[in-house]
Amino acid sequence: MSKKTVHVTRNNDNWQVKISGNERASNVTPTQKGAIDIGRQRARDMNTELVIHGRDGKIRDKDSYGNDPCPPKDKKN
C-alpha cells in the first residue's frame, strides 16, 4: 500500500486540505496559509508528504515529513 499524501488546493473561494484517496476535504479554510498550516501538521502526524498547489492548480511546493533515506540538502524548513 502506498502512503497517502496531504494536498492543499483551491476550492471555490476557500482552500482545502485533502488526503489522497479521500473523496472529501478534511479541512476547509478561507486562506491558503491556514490550509498550509493545517496540512503541514497533518503531514507530520502521518509521516507523509505535503503538496501545496497554487491558485492555478499547479504544484507550488512540496515538503516531505516521512522517513526519507535521501533527504534534500535544502534547509528551508
Biopython code that builds the backbone (N, CA, C, O; Angstrom):
import numpy as np
from Bio.PDB.StructureBuilder import StructureBuilder

atoms = [
    (1, "MET", "N", (0.838, -1.184, 0.000)),
    (1, "MET", "CA", (0.000, 0.000, 0.000)),
    (1, "MET", "C", (0.877, 1.239, 0.000)),
    (1, "MET", "O", (1.812, 1.339, 0.794)),
    (2, "SER", "N", (0.588, 2.168, -0.870)),
    (2, "SER", "CA", (1.371, 3.392, -0.930)),
    (2, "SER", "C", (0.892, 4.371, 0.134)),
    (2, "SER", "O", (-0.260, 4.336, 0.568)),
    (3, "LYS", "N", (1.804, 5.243, 0.541)),
    (3, "LYS", "CA", (1.450, 6.242, 1.547)),
    (3, "LYS", "C", (0.514, 7.279, 0.961)),
    (3, "LYS", "O", (0.584, 7.608, -0.223)),
    (4, "LYS", "N", (-0.343, 7.778, 1.793)),
    (4, "LYS", "CA", (-1.240, 8.851, 1.376)),
    (4, "LYS", "C", (-0.479, 10.158, 1.410)),
    (4, "LYS", "O", (0.482, 10.305, 2.165)),
    (5, "THR", "N", (-0.903, 11.104, 0.597)),
    (5, "THR", "CA", (-0.286, 12.415, 0.510)),
    (5, "THR", "C", (-1.301, 13.465, 0.924)),
    (5, "THR", "O", (-2.491, 13.331, 0.639)),
    (6, "VAL", "N", (-0.833, 14.510, 1.596)),
    (6, "VAL", "CA", (-1.693, 15.613, 2.016)),
    (6, "VAL", "C", (-1.573, 16.720, 0.972)),
    (6, "VAL", "O", (-0.469, 17.184, 0.687)),
    (7, "HIS", "N", (-2.702, 17.149, 0.399)),
    (7, "HIS", "CA", (-2.718, 18.189, -0.632)),
    (7, "HIS", "C", (-3.428, 19.432, -0.112)),
    (7, "HIS", "O", (-4.454, 19.334, 0.561)),
    (8, "VAL", "N", (-2.879, 20.598, -0.427)),
    (8, "VAL", "CA", (-3.535, 21.878, -0.167)),
    (8, "VAL", "C", (-3.941, 22.429, -1.525)),
    (8, "VAL", "O", (-3.083, 22.715, -2.361)),
    (9, "THR", "N", (-5.246, 22.580, -1.753)),
    (9, "THR", "CA", (-5.748, 23.024, -3.046)),
    (9, "THR", "C", (-6.833, 24.079, -2.885)),
    (9, "THR", "O", (-7.422, 24.238, -1.816)),
    (10, "ARG", "N", (-7.079, 24.791, -3.972)),
    (10, "ARG", "CA", (-8.136, 25.803, -4.016)),
    (10, "ARG", "C", (-9.472, 25.094, -4.183)),
    (10, "ARG", "O", (-9.574, 24.113, -4.919)),
    (11, "ASN", "N", (-10.494, 25.593, -3.497)),
    (11, "ASN", "CA", (-11.844, 25.055, -3.618)),
    (11, "ASN", "C", (-12.813, 26.228, -3.628)),
    (11, "ASN", "O", (-13.171, 26.749, -2.571)),
    (12, "ASN", "N", (-13.234, 26.640, -4.802)),
    (12, "ASN", "CA", (-14.071, 27.830, -4.977)),
    (12, "ASN", "C", (-13.374, 29.042, -4.368)),
    (12, "ASN", "O", (-12.305, 29.425, -4.843)),
    (13, "ASP", "N", (-13.938, 29.654, -3.340)),
    (13, "ASP", "CA", (-13.325, 30.823, -2.710)),
    (13, "ASP", "C", (-12.518, 30.459, -1.471)),
    (13, "ASP", "O", (-12.026, 31.346, -0.774)),
    (14, "ASN", "N", (-12.376, 29.177, -1.189)),
    (14, "ASN", "CA", (-11.661, 28.725, 0.001)),
    (14, "ASN", "C", (-10.480, 27.854, -0.382)),
    (14, "ASN", "O", (-10.244, 27.583, -1.560)),
    (15, "TRP", "N", (-9.740, 27.418, 0.637)),
    (15, "TRP", "CA", (-8.626, 26.489, 0.460)),
    (15, "TRP", "C", (-8.940, 25.246, 1.277)),
    (15, "TRP", "O", (-9.514, 25.329, 2.363)),
    (16, "GLN", "N", (-8.554, 24.090, 0.741)),
    (16, "GLN", "CA", (-8.876, 22.845, 1.420)),
    (16, "GLN", "C", (-7.632, 21.995, 1.645)),
    (16, "GLN", "O", (-6.648, 22.087, 0.911)),
    (17, "VAL", "N", (-7.706, 21.179, 2.666)),
    (17, "VAL", "CA", (-6.696, 20.168, 2.948)),
    (17, "VAL", "C", (-7.355, 18.841, 2.628)),
    (17, "VAL", "O", (-8.382, 18.490, 3.208)),
    (18, "LYS", "N", (-6.757, 18.105, 1.701)),
    (18, "LYS", "CA", (-7.357, 16.850, 1.254)),
    (18, "LYS", "C", (-6.299, 15.758, 1.256)),
    (18, "LYS", "O", (-5.187, 15.956, 0.766)),
    (19, "ILE", "N", (-6.648, 14.623, 1.804)),
    (19, "ILE", "CA", (-5.762, 13.470, 1.836)),
    (19, "ILE", "C", (-6.022, 12.650, 0.575)),
    (19, "ILE", "O", (-7.172, 12.363, 0.242)),
    (20, "SER", "N", (-4.941, 12.270, -0.130)),
    (20, "SER", "CA", (-5.120, 11.499, -1.360)),
    (20, "SER", "C", (-5.917, 10.232, -1.078)),
    (20, "SER", "O", (-5.705, 9.561, -0.068)),
    (21, "GLY", "N", (-6.827, 9.921, -1.975)),
    (21, "GLY", "CA", (-7.685, 8.757, -1.828)),
    (21, "GLY", "C", (-9.022, 9.061, -1.176)),
    (21, "GLY", "O", (-9.966, 8.283, -1.311)),
    (22, "ASN", "N", (-9.117, 10.183, -0.472)),
    (22, "ASN", "CA", (-10.380, 10.568, 0.161)),
    (22, "ASN", "C", (-11.214, 11.401, -0.805)),
    (22, "ASN", "O", (-10.672, 12.188, -1.581)),
    (23, "GLU", "N", (-12.518, 11.229, -0.756)),
    (23, "GLU", "CA", (-13.398, 11.998, -1.630)),
    (23, "GLU", "C", (-13.620, 13.416, -1.124)),
    (23, "GLU", "O", (-13.754, 14.352, -1.912)),
    (24, "ARG", "N", (-13.659, 13.568, 0.201)),
    (24, "ARG", "CA", (-13.964, 14.872, 0.785)),
    (24, "ARG", "C", (-12.728, 15.486, 1.428)),
    (24, "ARG", "O", (-11.810, 14.781, 1.846)),
    (25, "ALA", "N", (-12.726, 16.803, 1.496)),
    (25, "ALA", "CA", (-11.648, 17.524, 2.166)),
    (25, "ALA", "C", (-11.745, 17.288, 3.672)),
    (25, "ALA", "O", (-12.839, 17.182, 4.226)),
    (26, "SER", "N", (-10.595, 17.208, 4.321)),
    (26, "SER", "CA", (-10.606, 17.036, 5.773)),
    (26, "SER", "C", (-10.754, 18.381, 6.481)),
    (26, "SER", "O", (-11.280, 18.440, 7.592)),
    (27, "ASN", "N", (-10.292, 19.464, 5.843)),
    (27, "ASN", "CA", (-10.419, 20.810, 6.409)),
    (27, "ASN", "C", (-10.613, 21.802, 5.276)),
    (27, "ASN", "O", (-10.093, 21.615, 4.176)),
    (28, "VAL", "N", (-11.372, 22.867, 5.556)),
    (28, "VAL", "CA", (-11.568, 23.963, 4.603)),
    (28, "VAL", "C", (-11.338, 25.259, 5.360)),
    (28, "VAL", "O", (-11.890, 25.456, 6.442)),
    (29, "THR", "N", (-10.513, 26.156, 4.789)),
    (29, "THR", "CA", (-10.224, 27.439, 5.426)),
    (29, "THR", "C", (-10.343, 28.548, 4.389)),
    (29, "THR", "O", (-10.269, 28.282, 3.189)),
    (30, "PRO", "N", (-10.528, 29.788, 4.835)),
    (30, "PRO", "CA", (-10.631, 30.898, 3.877)),
    (30, "PRO", "C", (-9.282, 31.332, 3.299)),
    (30, "PRO", "O", (-9.240, 32.013, 2.274)),
    (31, "THR", "N", (-8.170, 30.940, 3.957)),
    (31, "THR", "CA", (-6.856, 31.373, 3.462)),
    (31, "THR", "C", (-5.964, 30.188, 3.129)),
    (31, "THR", "O", (-6.092, 29.109, 3.708)),
    (32, "GLN", "N", (-5.062, 30.409, 2.189)),
    (32, "GLN", "CA", (-4.104, 29.372, 1.833)),
    (32, "GLN", "C", (-3.143, 29.115, 3.000)),
    (32, "GLN", "O", (-2.790, 27.966, 3.266)),
    (33, "LYS", "N", (-2.724, 30.165, 3.688)),
    (33, "LYS", "CA", (-1.818, 29.991, 4.815)),
    (33, "LYS", "C", (-2.427, 29.098, 5.886)),
    (33, "LYS", "O", (-1.750, 28.233, 6.440)),
    (34, "GLY", "N", (-3.697, 29.307, 6.172)),
    (34, "GLY", "CA", (-4.374, 28.463, 7.152)),
    (34, "GLY", "C", (-4.390, 27.008, 6.727)),
    (34, "GLY", "O", (-4.159, 26.114, 7.540)),
    (35, "ALA", "N", (-4.664, 26.773, 5.453)),
    (35, "ALA", "CA", (-4.691, 25.406, 4.930)),
    (35, "ALA", "C", (-3.294, 24.786, 4.954)),
    (35, "ALA", "O", (-3.150, 23.600, 5.248)),
    (36, "ILE", "N", (-2.269, 25.576, 4.647)),
    (36, "ILE", "CA", (-0.898, 25.070, 4.673)),
    (36, "ILE", "C", (-0.510, 24.683, 6.096)),
    (36, "ILE", "O", (0.092, 23.630, 6.307)),
    (37, "ASP", "N", (-0.845, 25.520, 7.071)),
    (37, "ASP", "CA", (-0.523, 25.215, 8.463)),
    (37, "ASP", "C", (-1.181, 23.915, 8.909)),
    (37, "ASP", "O", (-0.542, 23.076, 9.544)),
    (38, "ILE", "N", (-2.455, 23.750, 8.578)),
    (38, "ILE", "CA", (-3.173, 22.521, 8.936)),
    (38, "ILE", "C", (-2.590, 21.329, 8.183)),
    (38, "ILE", "O", (-2.359, 20.269, 8.766)),
    (39, "GLY", "N", (-2.353, 21.511, 6.879)),
    (39, "GLY", "CA", (-1.808, 20.431, 6.061)),
    (39, "GLY", "C", (-0.426, 19.996, 6.518)),
    (39, "GLY", "O", (-0.116, 18.805, 6.516)),
    (40, "ARG", "N", (0.401, 20.949, 6.907)),
    (40, "ARG", "CA", (1.751, 20.633, 7.385)),
    (40, "ARG", "C", (1.675, 19.780, 8.661)),
    (40, "ARG", "O", (2.414, 18.806, 8.804)),
    (41, "GLN", "N", (0.787, 20.147, 9.575)),
    (41, "GLN", "CA", (0.643, 19.362, 10.803)),
    (41, "GLN", "C", (0.117, 17.965, 10.506)),
    (41, "GLN", "O", (0.583, 16.986, 11.087)),
    (42, "ARG", "N", (-0.857, 17.872, 9.599)),
    (42, "ARG", "CA", (-1.395, 16.551, 9.222)),
    (42, "ARG", "C", (-0.309, 15.682, 8.600)),
    (42, "ARG", "O", (-0.211, 14.495, 8.910)),
    (43, "ALA", "N", (0.519, 16.272, 7.713)),
    (43, "ALA", "CA", (1.602, 15.517, 7.061)),
    (43, "ALA", "C", (2.622, 15.041, 8.099)),
    (43, "ALA", "O", (3.112, 13.914, 8.019)),
    (44, "ARG", "N", (2.938, 15.891, 9.061)),
    (44, "ARG", "CA", (3.861, 15.484, 10.135)),
    (44, "ARG", "C", (3.271, 14.331, 10.940)),
    (44, "ARG", "O", (3.961, 13.354, 11.231)),
    (45, "ASP", "N", (1.994, 14.447, 11.300)),
    (45, "ASP", "CA", (1.338, 13.402, 12.082)),
    (45, "ASP", "C", (1.296, 12.072, 11.334)),
    (45, "ASP", "O", (1.407, 11.007, 11.941)),
    (46, "MET", "N", (1.135, 12.140, 10.019)),
    (46, "MET", "CA", (1.019, 10.940, 9.191)),
    (46, "MET", "C", (2.366, 10.471, 8.643)),
    (46, "MET", "O", (2.435, 9.429, 7.991)),
    (47, "ASN", "N", (3.444, 11.231, 8.901)),
    (47, "ASN", "CA", (4.773, 10.917, 8.351)),
    (47, "ASN", "C", (4.719, 10.735, 6.837)),
    (47, "ASN", "O", (5.167, 9.721, 6.302)),
    (48, "THR", "N", (4.167, 11.727, 6.164)),
    (48, "THR", "CA", (3.996, 11.635, 4.722)),
    (48, "THR", "C", (4.373, 12.953, 4.055)),
    (48, "THR", "O", (5.026, 13.795, 4.672)),
    (49, "GLU", "N", (3.972, 13.135, 2.811)),
    (49, "GLU", "CA", (4.352, 14.311, 2.033)),
    (49, "GLU", "C", (3.213, 15.331, 1.969)),
    (49, "GLU", "O", (2.038, 14.974, 1.886)),
    (50, "LEU", "N", (3.594, 16.602, 2.010)),
    (50, "LEU", "CA", (2.664, 17.714, 1.835)),
    (50, "LEU", "C", (2.891, 18.301, 0.453)),
    (50, "LEU", "O", (4.023, 18.630, 0.097)),
    (51, "VAL", "N", (1.823, 18.435, -0.332)),
    (51, "VAL", "CA", (1.902, 19.029, -1.661)),
    (51, "VAL", "C", (1.020, 20.273, -1.662)),
    (51, "VAL", "O", (-0.184, 20.190, -1.417)),
    (52, "ILE", "N", (1.628, 21.427, -1.940)),
    (52, "ILE", "CA", (0.912, 22.702, -1.943)),
    (52, "ILE", "C", (0.683, 23.128, -3.384)),
    (52, "ILE", "O", (1.629, 23.266, -4.160)),
    (53, "HIS", "N", (-0.579, 23.336, -3.736)),
    (53, "HIS", "CA", (-0.947, 23.764, -5.076)),
    (53, "HIS", "C", (-1.253, 25.261, -5.061)),
    (53, "HIS", "O", (-1.768, 25.783, -4.073)),
    (54, "GLY", "N", (-0.934, 25.944, -6.154)),
    (54, "GLY", "CA", (-1.248, 27.361, -6.270)),
    (54, "GLY", "C", (-2.677, 27.575, -6.743)),
    (54, "GLY", "O", (-3.436, 26.622, -6.914)),
    (55, "ARG", "N", (-3.036, 28.838, -6.951)),
    (55, "ARG", "CA", (-4.386, 29.177, -7.428)),
    (55, "ARG", "C", (-4.720, 28.493, -8.748)),
    (55, "ARG", "O", (-5.873, 28.147, -9.004)),
    (56, "ASP", "N", (-3.693, 28.301, -9.592)),
    (56, "ASP", "CA", (-3.903, 27.697, -10.908)),
    (56, "ASP", "C", (-3.961, 26.172, -10.867)),
    (56, "ASP", "O", (-4.179, 25.531, -11.896)),
    (57, "GLY", "N", (-3.768, 25.588, -9.685)),
    (57, "GLY", "CA", (-3.830, 24.133, -9.535)),
    (57, "GLY", "C", (-2.490, 23.439, -9.710)),
    (57, "GLY", "O", (-2.363, 22.254, -9.399)),
    (58, "LYS", "N", (-1.485, 24.160, -10.204)),
    (58, "LYS", "CA", (-0.156, 23.566, -10.392)),
    (58, "LYS", "C", (0.557, 23.457, -9.048)),
    (58, "LYS", "O", (0.321, 24.251, -8.138)),
    (59, "ILE", "N", (1.427, 22.465, -8.942)),
    (59, "ILE", "CA", (2.179, 22.267, -7.709)),
    (59, "ILE", "C", (3.127, 23.429, -7.503)),
    (59, "ILE", "O", (3.933, 23.753, -8.376)),
    (60, "ARG", "N", (3.025, 24.053, -6.341)),
    (60, "ARG", "CA", (3.844, 25.204, -5.989)),
    (60, "ARG", "C", (5.024, 24.807, -5.117)),
    (60, "ARG", "O", (6.112, 25.373, -5.228)),
    (61, "ASP", "N", (4.798, 23.822, -4.242)),
    (61, "ASP", "CA", (5.838, 23.417, -3.303)),
    (61, "ASP", "C", (5.509, 22.038, -2.750)),
    (61, "ASP", "O", (4.358, 21.603, -2.771)),
    (62, "LYS", "N", (6.545, 21.354, -2.253)),
    (62, "LYS", "CA", (6.374, 20.048, -1.619)),
    (62, "LYS", "C", (7.269, 19.997, -0.394)),
    (62, "LYS", "O", (8.358, 20.571, -0.379)),
    (63, "ASP", "N", (6.802, 19.308, 0.626)),
    (63, "ASP", "CA", (7.594, 19.045, 1.820)),
    (63, "ASP", "C", (7.366, 17.598, 2.215)),
    (63, "ASP", "O", (6.233, 17.115, 2.207)),
    (64, "SER", "N", (8.439, 16.910, 2.561)),
    (64, "SER", "CA", (8.333, 15.519, 2.967)),
    (64, "SER", "C", (8.572, 15.405, 4.470)),
    (64, "SER", "O", (9.563, 15.915, 4.992)),
    (65, "TYR", "N", (7.666, 14.739, 5.148)),
    (65, "TYR", "CA", (7.786, 14.528, 6.580)),
    (65, "TYR", "C", (7.880, 13.046, 6.909)),
    (65, "TYR", "O", (7.678, 12.648, 8.056)),
    (66, "GLY", "N", (8.185, 12.231, 5.910)),
    (66, "GLY", "CA", (8.295, 10.793, 6.120)),
    (66, "GLY", "C", (9.726, 10.394, 6.421)),
    (66, "GLY", "O", (10.583, 11.237, 6.687)),
    (67, "ASN", "N", (9.963, 9.117, 6.375)),
    (67, "ASN", "CA", (11.286, 8.570, 6.600)),
    (67, "ASN", "C", (12.019, 8.533, 5.267)),
    (67, "ASN", "O", (11.994, 7.516, 4.574)),
    (68, "ASP", "N", (12.669, 9.630, 4.904)),
    (68, "ASP", "CA", (13.330, 9.780, 3.615)),
    (68, "ASP", "C", (14.777, 9.314, 3.712)),
    (68, "ASP", "O", (15.561, 9.926, 4.437)),
    (69, "PRO", "N", (15.162, 8.237, 2.996)),
    (69, "PRO", "CA", (16.543, 7.754, 3.068)),
    (69, "PRO", "C", (17.543, 8.710, 2.406)),
    (69, "PRO", "O", (18.739, 8.651, 2.692)),
    (70, "CYS", "N", (17.062, 9.577, 1.533)),
    (70, "CYS", "CA", (17.922, 10.565, 0.854)),
    (70, "CYS", "C", (17.326, 11.948, 1.032)),
    (70, "CYS", "O", (16.754, 12.489, 0.085)),
    (71, "PRO", "N", (17.440, 12.537, 2.212)),
    (71, "PRO", "CA", (16.809, 13.834, 2.440)),
    (71, "PRO", "C", (17.463, 14.924, 1.592)),
    (71, "PRO", "O", (18.654, 14.847, 1.290)),
    (72, "PRO", "N", (16.674, 15.951, 1.202)),
    (72, "PRO", "CA", (17.248, 17.031, 0.408)),
    (72, "PRO", "C", (18.233, 17.846, 1.242)),
    (72, "PRO", "O", (18.192, 17.836, 2.472)),
    (73, "LYS", "N", (19.107, 18.541, 0.549)),
    (73, "LYS", "CA", (20.114, 19.323, 1.224)),
    (73, "LYS", "C", (19.636, 20.724, 1.586)),
    (73, "LYS", "O", (20.298, 21.423, 2.353)),
    (74, "ASP", "N", (18.476, 21.146, 1.036)),
    (74, "ASP", "CA", (17.974, 22.482, 1.371)),
    (74, "ASP", "C", (17.484, 22.495, 2.821)),
    (74, "ASP", "O", (17.068, 21.469, 3.358)),
    (75, "LYS", "N", (17.540, 23.630, 3.417)),
    (75, "LYS", "CA", (17.178, 23.770, 4.833)),
    (75, "LYS", "C", (16.045, 24.771, 5.002)),
    (75, "LYS", "O", (16.033, 25.526, 5.975)),
    (76, "LYS", "N", (15.075, 24.794, 4.058)),
    (76, "LYS", "CA", (14.012, 25.801, 4.114)),
    (76, "LYS", "C", (13.066, 25.600, 5.288)),
    (76, "LYS", "O", (12.463, 26.564, 5.760)),
    (77, "ASN", "N", (12.921, 24.364, 5.772)),
    (77, "ASN", "CA", (12.033, 24.105, 6.921)),
    (77, "ASN", "C", (12.780, 23.393, 7.988)),
    (77, "ASN", "O", (12.213, 23.084, 9.036)),
]
sb = StructureBuilder()
sb.init_structure("model")
sb.init_model(0)
sb.init_chain("A")
sb.init_seg("    ")
for serial, (resi, resn, name, xyz) in enumerate(atoms, 1):
    if name == "N":
        sb.init_residue(resn, " ", resi, " ")
    sb.init_atom(name, np.array(xyz, "f"), 0.0, 1.0, " ", f" {name:<3s}", serial, name[0])
structure = sb.get_structure()
